[in-house]
Every structure is written in C-alpha cells, then in structure tokens.
Amino acid sequence: MSGVLPPAFAKLEPFVAHWAADSTAERAAARDMADAEACAAFLTAGLPYAAKALDYLDTKGFAGFDVADERLMRLMLGLAHAGLATEILGPDEAKHALDRPAMKITRAPADAAPAA
Amino acid sequence: MESPVNIHSQPYAPPSQDELAWLGTRPIPAAPFYDPAWYADEIAAIFKRDWLQIGHVCELAEPDSFIRRELEFARVSLLIMRGADGEIRAFHNACTHRGTQLVTDVSEGRARKLSCKYHFWTFANDGQLLSAPDFERFNLKKSDCALRQVHCDVIAGLIFVNLRKGPVQGLRDWLGALAPQLENLPLAAATHFTEYVYDIDANWKLTYDNFQENYHLRFIHTRTGAMGIGPDNPFGYPEEYGFFGPHRTQTIWMNPQPSFAPFQQLGLERAAQALIERGMSPHGTIKYLALFPNVFLYGSAQQLFNHIVFPIGPEKSRGVIRMYWSGADASPSERFAREFSAMNMRDVHSEDRAVILAGQKGLASGALEHINYQTQESLCRHLFNEVEARVLAWRSEQSGAGA
C-alpha cells in the first residue's frame, strides 16, 4: 500500500490523480475532460466505497484529517461529479460537456474552508 | 426514499385557465426581446428605478468589509461597505474629486478607508471625505465631498440597491407580501454559498422567462428534471401561482414517488442527514419567488438558491446563481452533499442556457412579430405585462416632459 489513501480505500488510488482535484471548479473541469467511460469506471469503482468513505471521514472529522484523509475527501467530492455524469446525464453527458463550462464556478464552501 | 420536498395528495390538477384569465391571452410582441430602443427604455424605466438585489450580508460579515458590484446596464460601479458601526451602505465607486474609480482590482476586501490612487483623496467607509492633499486650494468643504450614496437596504439577508436619485419607495413596501415570505426562509442565517455565473447572448427577459415556466421541463431536462414530473403531472406544472404586485410565485410540485439512482440517493440522504443535524427539516413546501424585475429565490433548506439575471445589452445577459448554506461544512458528509447538490443544479441550468441561446437567435432574426404564452406560462406573461406597463409609462413621461 502506498498510503495515498487510507488503507481501506486503497483500491481507489488509480482515480486520485485525475479526480481528487483541489477545488470545485477543478473537479468540474476533471469531469469535462473525462469521457463517459472514465466517469463510469470511477463511479463503478467508487460507489461500493462511497458511504463507507464518508462515514470514515465523518468519524475522523476535518480536524483529525491527515494527508491521505484529505485526499480521500477530495476524491469523494470528485465522485459527486462523476456520479452526476454517469447516473443522471448518462448518454447526454458528451453534449453536456460542451455547454457546461459556460457555467463558471466562482465560489464553493469546500474551497473556502479546506480541511485541516 | 420519498421525495425530500413537497408531498402532495393525488391526483394533481394544474392551476386553472379561469383563475389566470385576468392576465389576458394576447400574443406578445417579439421586438422587445431584441430591440435596442426598447431595451434602453427598460433600463431607464425599470433597472434605474426599482430595487435590485446585488448581494447577501454574508459577503459583508466583518466590520470594514466591502464588495464591488459592476452594474454594466447602468455603467455604474458600486461599493457596498459595512462600516465600523455595522451599517451597510452603498456608494458610487467614484472619487468626488474627478470621478476616478476608487477600487478597480478586487471585487471584495476589508478597508476602514479607501484612497483614490490619482490624487489620494481618502474616504472613510461611511463615505465621508477624510483627507485630500492640498485641499485648501479647492473652494470646497469636505462635508460636501462625500462619496455619492445609493439607496441600500437589507431584507432576509439579501442586499438591495436602488439607483434612483431622490426619495424611493421603501424596500419592504416594494416587496409587499413577499417580504415576510422571504424572512421565513433560512436566508438571513446563510454564511456561505456556492456560486456559478454565466454570460449568454440573449435578452434578459428571454433568459429570465426560461426559469419561470415548467412547460419545457420534460423536453430539456429529460434526465436531470425527472424528480419534477410524474404520471399525473407529465409537464411538472406547479401546484399554484401567486401574484403580488409586480412580483410572482409558484408552488413547486414534485413527484411524490420518485426513483433515485444509488449514488444520487446517497447524495440526497447525506444532505437530509446534514439538515436534520442542523435542526432543519429536509421536507416542506417549496415556494419559488420571482422578485421584479430580475431575481429568483427557490426556497427550501435543502436547495436555497438565488438566481439574478442582469441585463447587459439588448441581446446579452448574465446569470448569477448561488446556493446559500447555513454555516461552514460541518462534516465531510455535508461537504459532499453540498457539492453534489450544487453541481446537480448547475447541470440543470447548463441545459437551460443552451436552449435560451437558440431562442434568441430565432427571435433576433425578425422572423416573428409575436410570441405566444400558454396558461402555464402565465408568470412569463405577468413579467411582460409589468415590463410593458413601465416602459409605456416611461415613454409617456418623456413625451410629456418634452412637450
């Protein structure tokens, strides 16, 4: 195990580089850059872990986060974007990706208050 | 999981033709959606005369904080500042020496005083001129050189300004029966928000109208709007409409038995859990408030969103959309739920923007003399009626003044 993520979630490490971006706008951009297969692959891998990961992070609380926890938090936020692409938009996602960048994200609470 | 909002008895029945007949059924002229002369009169008759929402008090949480707002339609830059006394005031961003803008490079900050970089006239954040180099060479009193103040008031945490010079109708009177409805929302307690902004080559009314009718829901939001339609309400029409002077509301109908995908369900459950932990209910009736001329508020604790459509030109507008939150993210689950919810909303609005653009192109071609609203587009008709009355009154005033 590399320690990129907490050990229980190590299977999600291949998705960290693309999806665990620092800000909401960057995570939205990661979705725009991913094709439908990449979004679906992330959701397929992440869905079985999502509730457990959030429970784990809730138990630790922001103040108790280490670097791997912080990365897992950002990965779960990235999963929110991939989940919308795959579950909700589905076949419409490719067309959506052309229009969506016009909706420019300027602020989000996750950016204003980075976890400790 | 049941629908997190409005639970209704079935079967659904849309608001009737009879109760909306007073709005008329005439075709609506198309030219006001692209004509530069009509647009100029709208700006003069409405946007320079009526109360406009431009922010929220959470942007001015600290004493000496300020925000800058550019109102391109009026070529006005405003500084909205919270003084040391806690009062929120709005001023033109223009030095009273020779008009130079005081703040040009930031949109928010903190300052007890602001200095003009040109000749260093310095103003307190209550607008008073504090000092000016070699001031004795002017034949002026400092007390006559304060920043030019703009009418500013706050209701339910929302900051409004009015550009009209001279006395204006009070904000509470202007909002009428909607003022207490706004105050019943958890708006004033908001401390954070998610914001996204879009520019669009479309007239402000065309942009705004899209967000006050549900007729398009099943066609444009086929996948993203599934919660808003059902077998007995296939168009997702509202429960009821309300009209309050120039303002209007609709009570949103939601499918009482929606089906959720697994990850979507996780997002909704975490959002509901976070609200309950804050002592707020994830259930309740959602009123969608449309404040004349250009503001929407979608009122529920779960999705407290605010959408302002600013006119930029006859065929250009800008939407500023915020989802307000009470308190910083209290838990990782709440952070997750907020991001999921806001990005879900952004997906819906992205679909809207694309189709509005196509509408403007069709109208601007001049192909149509009129457009048509059906009964369940009555909020659009009401907006146009209100706009038209003001523009015609303005034109009458101007022709009378010139006589």
Interface residues (C-beta under 8 A of the other chain):
Chain A: T24 R27 A28 L43 L47 A50 A51 L54 D55 L57 D58 G61 F62 M73 M76 L77 L79 A80 H81 G83 L84 T86 E87 I88 L89 G90 D92 H96 D99 R100 A102 M103 K104 I105 T106 R107 A108 P109 A110 A112 A113 A115
Chain B: H192 F193 T194 E195 Y196 V197 Y198 D199 I200 T222 R223 T224 A261 P262 F263 Q264 L266 G267 R270 I321 W325 A328 D329 S331 P332 S333 R335 F336 R338 E339 F340 A342 M343 N344 R346 D347 H349 S350 E351 R353 A354
